[in-house]
Amino acid sequence: MTDDASLAQRLLDGDRRALARGISLVEDDDPQGWALVREVYPRTGSATVVGITGAPGSGKSTLIAALVRNRREAERTVAVLSIDPSSPFSQGALLGDRIRLTEHFLDRGVFIRSMANRGALGGLSEATLQAALLMDAAGRDDVLLETVGVGQAEVDVIDHADTVVLVLVPGSGDSVQALKAGVMEIPDIIVVNKADHPLTETMVREIRGTLSLAPQEGWRVPIVKTQATRGEGVEELVEKMLAHREHLEAQGTLSERRRRNLRNEVLALATSRLRRKLEAEMREDPGFQELIDEVVERRLDPATAAGRILEREGVTSPEVRT
C-alpha cells in the first residue's frame, strides 16, 4: 500500500516515470494499476481530451506532431496516446514511440505513449480511457488520442473524447468509404489533410454534401484543410477545437458527453471482463465442448447455445424468455 500511495502521489505531482509505470500496470491488467486509477480518479476531469481518427496513411501522426507544437507554443502541457495495431507475437504496440513525434521527445512538457489495441474492433484498447485518466491526473492540459485506422468500426473513439477529429485525404478509397455514413457520424471536426492534392476541393464539396443531409442544428461540423508536413491549417484546426469546447461548455453538454463516455466505458469494461471470465470457465469445460459439438453438427443453433451458457451463469437471454 505504501508503494501504491507513493506512486499515486508521484503521478499527481507530474512525475513522468510514475505516469509511464501507471499506464503499464493498467495495460497489463495488473490490480495495482486499477488501484492506482481508483486512487487518482477524484483528481481527473481537467484535461481536454481530443480523439484523432482516420484511415492509415491519412497523416494523423504528422498532424498530431503539428498540434503538439502549437499547444506547446501556447504553454500547455500535452500527452499523446497512440493506439497501435497489436504485435501477433507479443501483443504489444507494433509501431511504438520511437518512430513517432521525434521532435518532442526531449520536451518535458510532452508525454508520448503507444498502446496496443489488442484486437479491439473499434480501434481502441479497453485500457485506453484508464490511461487517459492517468494522463489527466498527472496534470496534462491536453490529451490527444490517436486511434488505429480501422474504418467504420473505429466509432468507439467517440466514447473517449470531448472532441473527435476525423482526418481524411483526397483521392483515396478510404475517403469514399468514410463518406458512406458510420464514420461520418462521429466527428466534431473534419480535416482534409494533404490539401495540396488536386482533388481536395472535390472532396470538400462531397463532404459538405454529405453533412447537409444531417440535422442542421447545434454544432455545425467544420471542414479544415491542412498540409500537416508544413504546418498549414493547423492554427485554424486549433481554433475549431477551441470553438467546439466553448460550444459544449456554453450548451452545458460537456458534462453530458463525459457522462455518456464514462457510462459506455463502464459497460465496455464489464463486457470485456465477463467475456474473459466465460472464456476461462469454458476452456476446459466438457459440457461447453459438447455444446459446441452440437452447434458444429447443426443440431443446435448458436443463439440457443449462447442462451444455455447464459442460463448457467444465471442470466436469462431474450432468446430463452417465455
C-alpha positions as a Markdown table, in Angstrom:
| # | Residue | x | y | z |
|---|---|---|---|---|
| 1 | Met | 0.0 | 0.0 | 0.0 |
| 2 | Thr | 2.9 | 2.4 | 0.7 |
| 3 | Asp | 4.3 | 1.8 | -2.7 |
| 4 | Asp | 0.9 | 2.3 | -4.3 |
| 5 | Ala | 0.3 | 5.5 | -2.4 |
| 6 | Ser | 3.8 | 6.8 | -3.3 |
| 7 | Leu | 3.2 | 6.0 | -7.0 |
| 8 | Ala | -0.1 | 7.8 | -6.9 |
| 9 | Gln | 1.4 | 10.9 | -5.2 |
| 10 | Arg | 4.3 | 11.0 | -7.7 |
| 11 | Leu | 1.9 | 10.7 | -10.6 |
| 12 | Leu | -0.3 | 13.5 | -9.2 |
| 13 | Asp | 2.9 | 15.6 | -8.8 |
| 14 | Gly | 3.5 | 15.2 | -12.6 |
| 15 | Asp | 6.3 | 12.6 | -12.4 |
| 16 | Arg | 6.8 | 11.2 | -15.9 |
| 17 | Arg | 8.2 | 7.9 | -14.7 |
| 18 | Ala | 5.2 | 7.4 | -12.4 |
| 19 | Leu | 2.8 | 8.1 | -15.2 |
| 20 | Ala | 4.6 | 5.6 | -17.5 |
| 21 | Arg | 4.6 | 3.0 | -14.8 |
| 22 | Gly | 0.9 | 3.5 | -14.1 |
| 23 | Ile | 0.0 | 3.1 | -17.7 |
| 24 | Ser | 2.0 | -0.1 | -18.0 |
| 25 | Leu | 0.2 | -1.5 | -14.9 |
| 26 | Val | -3.2 | -0.7 | -16.4 |
| 27 | Glu | -2.3 | -2.0 | -19.8 |
| 28 | Asp | -1.2 | -5.3 | -18.2 |
| 29 | Asp | -4.5 | -5.5 | -16.3 |
| 30 | Asp | -2.5 | -5.5 | -13.1 |
| 31 | Pro | -4.6 | -5.0 | -10.0 |
| 32 | Gln | -2.1 | -2.3 | -8.8 |
| 33 | Gly | -3.0 | -0.4 | -12.0 |
| 34 | Trp | -6.7 | -0.4 | -11.3 |
| 35 | Ala | -6.0 | 0.6 | -7.6 |
| 36 | Leu | -3.9 | 3.5 | -8.9 |
| 37 | Val | -6.7 | 4.7 | -11.2 |
| 38 | Arg | -9.1 | 4.4 | -8.2 |
| 39 | Glu | -6.8 | 6.4 | -6.1 |
| 40 | Val | -6.2 | 9.3 | -8.5 |
| 41 | Tyr | -9.7 | 9.4 | -10.2 |
| 42 | Pro | -11.1 | 12.2 | -8.0 |
| 43 | Arg | -8.3 | 14.4 | -9.4 |
| 44 | Thr | -9.3 | 13.9 | -13.0 |
| 45 | Gly | -11.6 | 15.9 | -15.3 |
| 46 | Ser | -9.5 | 18.9 | -16.0 |
| 47 | Ala | -7.7 | 17.8 | -19.3 |
| 48 | Thr | -9.1 | 18.5 | -22.7 |
| 49 | Val | -9.4 | 15.1 | -24.5 |
| 50 | Val | -9.3 | 15.1 | -28.3 |
| 51 | Gly | -9.7 | 11.9 | -30.3 |
| 52 | Ile | -8.0 | 11.9 | -33.7 |
| 53 | Thr | -9.1 | 9.2 | -36.0 |
| 54 | Gly | -8.8 | 8.3 | -39.7 |
| 55 | Ala | -7.5 | 5.7 | -42.1 |
| 56 | Pro | -3.9 | 4.6 | -42.3 |
| 57 | Gly | -1.8 | 7.0 | -44.3 |
| 58 | Ser | -4.0 | 10.0 | -43.7 |
| 59 | Gly | -1.2 | 11.7 | -41.8 |
| 60 | Lys | -2.6 | 11.5 | -38.3 |
| 61 | Ser | 0.8 | 11.3 | -36.6 |
| 62 | Thr | 2.2 | 14.2 | -38.6 |
| 63 | Leu | -0.9 | 16.3 | -37.8 |
| 64 | Ile | -0.6 | 15.4 | -34.1 |
| 65 | Ala | 3.1 | 16.5 | -34.1 |
| 66 | Ala | 2.0 | 19.8 | -35.5 |
| 67 | Leu | -0.8 | 20.1 | -32.9 |
| 68 | Val | 1.6 | 19.3 | -30.1 |
| 69 | Arg | 4.0 | 22.1 | -31.4 |
| 70 | Asn | 1.1 | 24.5 | -31.4 |
| 71 | Arg | -0.1 | 23.6 | -27.9 |
| 72 | Arg | 3.4 | 23.9 | -26.5 |
| 73 | Glu | 3.8 | 27.3 | -28.1 |
| 74 | Ala | 0.6 | 28.2 | -26.1 |
| 75 | Glu | 2.4 | 26.9 | -23.0 |
| 76 | Arg | 0.1 | 23.9 | -22.5 |
| 77 | Thr | 1.3 | 20.5 | -21.4 |
| 78 | Val | 0.4 | 17.7 | -23.7 |
| 79 | Ala | 0.1 | 13.9 | -23.5 |
| 80 | Val | -0.3 | 11.8 | -26.7 |
| 81 | Leu | -1.7 | 8.3 | -26.5 |
| 82 | Ser | -1.2 | 6.4 | -29.8 |
| 83 | Ile | -3.2 | 3.2 | -30.2 |
| 84 | Asp | -1.3 | 0.9 | -32.5 |
| 85 | Pro | -2.0 | -2.5 | -34.1 |
| 86 | Ser | -1.0 | -5.4 | -31.8 |
| 87 | Ser | 2.0 | -7.5 | -32.5 |
| 88 | Pro | 0.8 | -11.0 | -33.2 |
| 89 | Phe | 3.7 | -12.3 | -31.0 |
| 90 | Ser | 4.0 | -10.1 | -28.0 |
| 91 | Gln | 0.6 | -8.4 | -28.1 |
| 92 | Gly | 2.5 | -5.2 | -27.7 |
| 93 | Ala | 2.3 | -2.0 | -29.8 |
| 94 | Leu | 3.6 | -2.8 | -33.2 |
| 95 | Leu | 4.6 | 0.7 | -34.2 |
| 96 | Gly | 5.8 | 2.3 | -31.0 |
| 97 | Asp | 7.0 | 5.6 | -29.5 |
| 98 | Arg | 10.4 | 5.8 | -31.2 |
| 99 | Ile | 9.1 | 6.5 | -34.7 |
| 100 | Arg | 6.5 | 9.0 | -33.6 |
| 101 | Leu | 6.8 | 12.7 | -32.8 |
| 102 | Thr | 10.6 | 12.5 | -32.6 |
| 103 | Glu | 11.0 | 16.3 | -32.3 |
| 104 | His | 9.1 | 16.3 | -29.0 |
| 105 | Phe | 11.0 | 13.5 | -27.2 |
| 106 | Leu | 13.2 | 15.8 | -25.1 |
| 107 | Asp | 10.4 | 18.2 | -24.2 |
| 108 | Arg | 9.4 | 17.7 | -20.6 |
| 109 | Gly | 6.0 | 19.2 | -21.3 |
| 110 | Val | 5.1 | 16.4 | -23.7 |
| 111 | Phe | 4.4 | 12.8 | -22.7 |
| 112 | Ile | 4.1 | 10.2 | -25.6 |
| 113 | Arg | 2.9 | 6.7 | -25.2 |
| 114 | Ser | 1.9 | 3.9 | -27.6 |
| 115 | Met | -0.5 | 1.2 | -26.6 |
| 116 | Ala | -1.6 | -1.9 | -28.4 |
| 117 | Asn | -5.3 | -2.2 | -29.4 |
| 118 | Arg | -5.0 | -6.0 | -28.7 |
| 119 | Gly | -7.7 | -6.8 | -31.2 |
| 120 | Ala | -10.2 | -4.2 | -30.1 |
| 121 | Leu | -12.5 | -3.8 | -33.1 |
| 122 | Gly | -13.3 | -0.2 | -32.5 |
| 123 | Gly | -9.6 | 0.8 | -32.7 |
| 124 | Leu | -9.1 | 1.4 | -29.0 |
| 125 | Ser | -8.0 | -0.9 | -26.3 |
| 126 | Glu | -10.1 | -1.3 | -23.2 |
| 127 | Ala | -7.4 | 0.3 | -21.1 |
| 128 | Thr | -7.3 | 3.5 | -23.2 |
| 129 | Leu | -9.6 | 5.6 | -21.1 |
| 130 | Gln | -7.8 | 4.4 | -18.0 |
| 131 | Ala | -4.5 | 5.6 | -19.4 |
| 132 | Ala | -6.1 | 8.9 | -20.5 |
| 133 | Leu | -7.4 | 9.3 | -16.9 |
| 134 | Leu | -3.9 | 8.8 | -15.6 |
| 135 | Met | -2.6 | 11.4 | -18.0 |
| 136 | Asp | -5.3 | 13.8 | -16.9 |
| 137 | Ala | -4.5 | 13.1 | -13.2 |
| 138 | Ala | -0.8 | 13.8 | -13.9 |
| 139 | Gly | -1.7 | 17.4 | -14.8 |
| 140 | Arg | -1.6 | 17.3 | -18.6 |
| 141 | Asp | -3.7 | 20.1 | -20.1 |
| 142 | Asp | -4.4 | 18.3 | -23.4 |
| 143 | Val | -4.6 | 14.6 | -24.0 |
| 144 | Leu | -4.6 | 13.5 | -27.7 |
| 145 | Leu | -5.8 | 10.0 | -28.6 |
| 146 | Glu | -4.7 | 8.7 | -31.9 |
| 147 | Thr | -6.5 | 5.6 | -33.0 |
| 148 | Val | -5.5 | 2.8 | -35.3 |
| 149 | Gly | -7.2 | 3.2 | -38.6 |
| 150 | Val | -9.8 | 0.5 | -39.0 |
| 151 | Gly | -12.5 | 2.3 | -40.9 |
| 152 | Gln | -16.1 | 2.3 | -39.9 |
| 153 | Ala | -15.5 | 0.1 | -36.8 |
| 154 | Glu | -13.5 | 2.9 | -35.3 |
| 155 | Val | -16.5 | 4.8 | -34.0 |
| 156 | Asp | -15.7 | 3.9 | -30.4 |
| 157 | Val | -13.3 | 6.9 | -30.3 |
| 158 | Ile | -16.4 | 9.0 | -29.6 |
| 159 | Asp | -16.7 | 7.2 | -26.3 |
| 160 | His | -13.3 | 8.5 | -25.1 |
| 161 | Ala | -13.0 | 12.1 | -26.3 |
| 162 | Asp | -14.5 | 15.5 | -25.7 |
| 163 | Thr | -13.8 | 16.4 | -29.3 |
| 164 | Val | -13.4 | 14.0 | -32.2 |
| 165 | Val | -11.4 | 15.0 | -35.2 |
| 166 | Leu | -11.7 | 12.8 | -38.4 |
| 167 | Val | -8.7 | 13.0 | -40.8 |
| 168 | Leu | -9.3 | 12.3 | -44.4 |
| 169 | Val | -7.1 | 12.5 | -47.5 |
| 170 | Pro | -8.4 | 13.3 | -51.0 |
| 171 | Gly | -8.1 | 10.8 | -53.8 |
| 172 | Ser | -8.2 | 7.7 | -51.6 |
| 173 | Gly | -10.7 | 4.9 | -51.5 |
| 174 | Asp | -10.8 | 5.2 | -47.7 |
| 175 | Ser | -12.2 | 8.7 | -48.1 |
| 176 | Val | -15.1 | 7.4 | -50.2 |
| 177 | Gln | -15.8 | 4.8 | -47.6 |
| 178 | Ala | -15.8 | 7.4 | -44.9 |
| 179 | Leu | -18.5 | 9.3 | -46.8 |
| 180 | Lys | -20.8 | 6.4 | -46.6 |
| 181 | Ala | -22.0 | 7.1 | -43.0 |
| 182 | Gly | -20.8 | 5.2 | -40.0 |
| 183 | Val | -17.5 | 7.1 | -39.5 |
| 184 | Met | -19.0 | 10.3 | -40.9 |
| 185 | Glu | -21.5 | 10.3 | -38.0 |
| 186 | Ile | -18.8 | 10.7 | -35.3 |
| 187 | Pro | -16.6 | 13.7 | -36.0 |
| 188 | Asp | -17.0 | 17.1 | -34.4 |
| 189 | Ile | -14.4 | 18.4 | -36.9 |
| 190 | Ile | -13.3 | 17.0 | -40.3 |
| 191 | Val | -9.8 | 17.6 | -41.5 |
| 192 | Val | -8.8 | 17.2 | -45.2 |
| 193 | Asn | -5.1 | 16.6 | -44.9 |
| 194 | Lys | -2.5 | 16.7 | -47.7 |
| 195 | Ala | -4.6 | 19.6 | -49.1 |
| 196 | Asp | -2.2 | 20.2 | -52.0 |
| 197 | His | -3.8 | 17.3 | -53.8 |
| 198 | Pro | -5.7 | 18.3 | -56.9 |
| 199 | Leu | -8.9 | 16.5 | -55.7 |
| 200 | Thr | -9.0 | 18.4 | -52.5 |
| 201 | Glu | -11.8 | 20.8 | -53.5 |
| 202 | Thr | -13.8 | 18.0 | -55.0 |
| 203 | Met | -13.6 | 16.1 | -51.7 |
| 204 | Val | -14.6 | 19.1 | -49.7 |
| 205 | Arg | -17.7 | 19.5 | -51.8 |
| 206 | Glu | -18.6 | 15.9 | -51.3 |
| 207 | Ile | -18.2 | 16.1 | -47.6 |
| 208 | Arg | -20.3 | 19.3 | -47.5 |
| 209 | Gly | -23.0 | 17.5 | -49.5 |
| 210 | Thr | -22.9 | 14.6 | -47.0 |
| 211 | Leu | -23.0 | 16.8 | -44.0 |
| 212 | Ser | -26.0 | 18.7 | -45.4 |
| 213 | Leu | -28.1 | 15.6 | -45.1 |
| 214 | Ala | -27.6 | 15.6 | -41.3 |
| 215 | Pro | -29.9 | 17.6 | -39.0 |
| 216 | Gln | -28.9 | 21.3 | -39.2 |
| 217 | Glu | -29.0 | 22.2 | -35.5 |
| 218 | Gly | -26.5 | 22.5 | -32.8 |
| 219 | Trp | -22.8 | 22.3 | -33.7 |
| 220 | Arg | -22.1 | 22.6 | -37.4 |
| 221 | Val | -19.2 | 20.3 | -38.3 |
| 222 | Pro | -16.4 | 22.4 | -39.9 |
| 223 | Ile | -14.1 | 21.2 | -42.6 |
| 224 | Val | -10.5 | 22.3 | -42.2 |
| 225 | Lys | -7.9 | 21.9 | -45.0 |
| 226 | Thr | -4.4 | 21.1 | -43.7 |
| 227 | Gln | -0.9 | 20.4 | -45.0 |
| 228 | Ala | 0.4 | 18.9 | -41.8 |
| 229 | Thr | 4.0 | 18.4 | -43.0 |
| 230 | Arg | 4.3 | 22.2 | -43.5 |
| 231 | Gly | 2.0 | 23.1 | -40.5 |
| 232 | Glu | -0.5 | 24.8 | -42.8 |
| 233 | Gly | -4.1 | 24.9 | -41.5 |
| 234 | Val | -3.1 | 23.7 | -38.0 |
| 235 | Glu | -3.8 | 27.1 | -36.4 |
| 236 | Glu | -7.3 | 27.0 | -37.9 |
| 237 | Leu | -7.8 | 23.5 | -36.7 |
| 238 | Val | -6.9 | 24.5 | -33.1 |
| 239 | Glu | -9.3 | 27.4 | -33.4 |
| 240 | Lys | -12.1 | 25.0 | -34.3 |
| 241 | Met | -11.1 | 22.7 | -31.5 |
| 242 | Leu | -11.3 | 25.5 | -29.0 |
| 243 | Ala | -14.6 | 26.7 | -30.5 |
| 244 | His | -16.1 | 23.2 | -30.1 |
| 245 | Arg | -15.0 | 23.1 | -26.5 |
| 246 | Glu | -16.6 | 26.5 | -25.9 |
| 247 | His | -19.8 | 25.3 | -27.6 |
| 248 | Leu | -20.0 | 22.3 | -25.3 |
| 249 | Glu | -19.5 | 24.4 | -22.3 |
| 250 | Ala | -22.0 | 27.1 | -23.4 |
| 251 | Gln | -24.6 | 24.5 | -24.2 |
| 252 | Gly | -23.9 | 22.6 | -21.0 |
| 253 | Thr | -23.3 | 19.4 | -22.9 |
| 254 | Leu | -19.7 | 18.8 | -21.9 |
| 255 | Ser | -20.8 | 17.1 | -18.7 |
| 256 | Glu | -23.4 | 15.1 | -20.6 |
| 257 | Arg | -20.9 | 13.9 | -23.2 |
| 258 | Arg | -18.5 | 12.9 | -20.4 |
| 259 | Arg | -21.3 | 11.1 | -18.6 |
| 260 | Arg | -22.1 | 9.2 | -21.8 |
| 261 | Asn | -18.4 | 8.4 | -22.4 |
| 262 | Leu | -18.0 | 7.1 | -18.8 |
| 263 | Arg | -21.2 | 5.1 | -19.0 |
| 264 | Asn | -20.0 | 3.4 | -22.2 |
| 265 | Glu | -16.6 | 2.7 | -20.7 |
| 266 | Val | -18.2 | 1.1 | -17.6 |
| 267 | Leu | -20.3 | -1.2 | -19.9 |
| 268 | Ala | -17.3 | -2.0 | -22.1 |
| 269 | Leu | -15.1 | -2.9 | -19.1 |
| 270 | Ala | -17.9 | -5.1 | -17.6 |
| 271 | Thr | -18.4 | -6.8 | -21.0 |
| 272 | Ser | -14.7 | -7.4 | -21.5 |
| 273 | Arg | -14.3 | -8.9 | -18.1 |
| 274 | Leu | -17.4 | -11.1 | -18.4 |
| 275 | Arg | -16.1 | -12.4 | -21.7 |
| 276 | Arg | -12.7 | -13.2 | -20.2 |
| 277 | Lys | -14.4 | -15.0 | -17.3 |
| 278 | Leu | -16.6 | -17.0 | -19.6 |
| 279 | Glu | -13.7 | -18.0 | -21.8 |
| 280 | Ala | -11.7 | -19.1 | -18.8 |
| 281 | Glu | -14.6 | -21.1 | -17.4 |
| 282 | Met | -15.5 | -22.7 | -20.7 |
| 283 | Arg | -12.0 | -23.5 | -21.9 |
| 284 | Glu | -11.7 | -26.8 | -20.1 |
| 285 | Asp | -15.4 | -27.4 | -19.5 |
| 286 | Pro | -16.5 | -30.7 | -21.2 |
| 287 | Gly | -20.1 | -29.5 | -21.2 |
| 288 | Phe | -19.1 | -26.5 | -23.2 |
| 289 | Gln | -17.2 | -28.6 | -25.7 |
| 290 | Glu | -20.2 | -30.8 | -26.1 |
| 291 | Leu | -22.4 | -27.7 | -26.7 |
| 292 | Ile | -20.0 | -26.5 | -29.4 |
| 293 | Asp | -20.1 | -30.0 | -31.0 |
| 294 | Glu | -23.9 | -29.8 | -31.2 |
| 295 | Val | -23.6 | -26.4 | -33.0 |
| 296 | Val | -20.9 | -27.7 | -35.4 |
| 297 | Glu | -23.1 | -30.7 | -36.2 |
| 298 | Arg | -26.1 | -28.4 | -36.8 |
| 299 | Arg | -28.2 | -29.9 | -34.1 |
| 300 | Leu | -28.2 | -26.7 | -32.1 |
| 301 | Asp | -28.1 | -23.1 | -33.4 |
| 302 | Pro | -25.6 | -20.6 | -32.0 |
| 303 | Ala | -28.1 | -18.3 | -30.4 |
| 304 | Thr | -29.7 | -21.2 | -28.4 |
| 305 | Ala | -26.3 | -22.4 | -27.4 |
| 306 | Ala | -25.4 | -18.9 | -26.1 |
| 307 | Gly | -28.7 | -18.8 | -24.2 |
| 308 | Arg | -27.8 | -22.0 | -22.4 |
| 309 | Ile | -24.4 | -20.7 | -21.4 |
| 310 | Leu | -26.0 | -17.5 | -20.1 |
| 311 | Glu | -28.6 | -19.6 | -18.2 |
| 312 | Arg | -25.7 | -21.5 | -16.5 |
| 313 | Glu | -24.4 | -18.1 | -15.4 |
| 314 | Gly | -27.7 | -17.1 | -14.0 |
| 315 | Val | -28.6 | -14.7 | -16.9 |
| 316 | Thr | -31.7 | -15.1 | -18.9 |
| 317 | Ser | -31.2 | -14.1 | -22.5 |
| 318 | Pro | -34.0 | -12.8 | -24.8 |
| 319 | Glu | -34.0 | -16.0 | -26.8 |
| 320 | Val | -35.0 | -18.2 | -23.9 |
| 321 | Arg | -37.5 | -15.9 | -22.2 |
| 322 | Thr | -41.0 | -17.3 | -22.1 |
